[in-house]
């Protein structure tokens, strides 16, 4: 009898475990914590890739450029992203963190800005840095982390953080695939008049981690920028000097 009871107990546990795992998180911080926990100790610490960047002007004409990108998770916490725009030897590019950016022209600092790359905490930092830091960085996107609802995106279940109604398409928000624990969509305001709808697609496995390889940014219902990644490499040695804005040397062609 006891053996039969134990079997029934195990079967019941097996049945309810997926349900418990799928329970709705209480807030956005809990969603971020799920993302972190899913890849704890598994995420890469450096990443390089080549990006084909297609921008569409207001008149409908397109410009295609090649960018060379290098990313690292720093020992002090946070993420740095270097972008060489065009030939790295030309010395044109930008360095991003979550809250700042520096633009380089001809190898010299041309401008510094207090606005950073909002996506770094969501697609990179969340998996490596303390959750408290990620929450602080994401809050700068003006996402209301108290709001979480379930939804569907490309026939997959997602958590939607920052909006409670399907009709809300203007509040800052990010969508997280429930099974893969990666961001697949985000709606962000880069300025009071610039509302962008960003989709992250083409996910591939890079070791035990994942990488979105196709990004589409839209504004006003029109695509303004498309990004396609290739030749990605993870956990390769990247010197600190590569991210030095005071001594911007040509980056490597990945």
C-alpha positions, 0 to 999 in steps of 0.5 A: 500500500505504501509503495502504491501511495508513493507512486501516486505521490510521485505521479502527482508531483510530476503533473503539478510541477509544470503548472507551478513552473508556469505560474505567473510571476508577481512582477517584472523583477520576478521575470528578470530573475527567472531569466537569470536563473535559467542561464546561471553560470552558463551565459557567455562573457564576451561576444563578437559578431558581424552585423549587416545593418539596413536602414530605411530613410523616410523617402523609402531608400535603403542604406546597407552597411557592415558593422563589427561588434564586440561585447563584454561583461566587465569584472566590475559589473555591467556590459560594454558594447563596441561597434565599429561602423564600416572598416574598423581601420577608419576609427568610426564607431560608438561605445555603449553601456546601459546608461552612457554612450561615446561616439568616435570619429577618426579614432577620437572622441566626438561626443558623449551622451548620458543615454546608453543602450537600453537593450544591454540589460535585457539581452546580456546583463540580466544573465550575468550581473546581480538582479538588483542592477538589472532592475535598476537599469531596466527601470530607466526604460520607464517600464512599469515592473509592477505590470505583468501579463501573459500573451502569445508571440509567434505561436509561443507563450510570453510574459509581457512586462509593462502593460496589462492590456493587449490594446496598450501598444505605447507603454514601454514594455518587454516580452519574454519567451516563457520557455526560452527565457529570452526577450523577443519583443520590446517597445521603448521610447528613445525620446518623447517623440520616438517610439520604437517597436523592436523584435528579436528573432532568429535565435540560435544556441551558442553553447548553453546560451542563446543569441538573437541573430535578426533584429527589426526596429519599427517606428510608426508602423514602418521598418527603420532598421534591420540587423542580421548577425553572422560570424558570431564567437563567444568567450574569446579573449578581448583586451580591455584596450578594445573598449578604451575610448581615450585610445580607440585603436582599430578593432579586429575584423571578426 
